Amino acid sequence: MNISEIYPSSNKIYINCTLYPDVKVGMRQINIRNSSQRFLLYDTAGPYTDCDIKVNMTEGISSIRRDWIARRNDTYPICKAKTNSDTLGVKALSRDDRVILKGIAGGAPVTQLFYAKNGIITPEMEYVAVRENALLEQAEAIPGLLLPTKTRKITPEFVREEVACV
């Protein structure tokens, strides 16, 4: 089935990040019928709702975070984890590679909490900030909508602080 049939009067758009320009946040732009107005929703479906991306069901979707993690240049593989299909004795569909877990020098696990507590803003943190701001800016533009008087722009640093529990 065609995506435009499932989601009529809408299209997938991407909002680019600033700190990490290759990181894009997928949103669904809804066109209101009989109006020139539009509004955004966060599109959680990933590449499945992007008409320009062909997903090979036997290969799966590409790992966009792999490049983000590699770019940090601070991780090394610590083991190959068995996939669920391994434990069931079923060979995975045409993929023989295993999930490679990563570690950071010194033995720390690769987590957003680790980076946040060390003052590092990751692409994932900027992704969250961009996603939340797109929706917040849209809400602020609605006439008569009552929002808290101190609506704060969500920055990547704010997300980092929240993850670090500072």
Secondary structure, DSSP 4 states (H G I P E B T S, - for coil): --HHHHSTTEEEEEEE-SSSTT-EEEEEEEEPTTSS-EEEEE-TTGGGG-TT----TTT----HHHHHHHHH--EEEEEEEPPHHHHTT---SS----EEEEEETTTEE--HHHHHHTTPPPHHHHHHHHHHHHHHHHHHTSTT----TTPPP--HHHHHHHHHT-
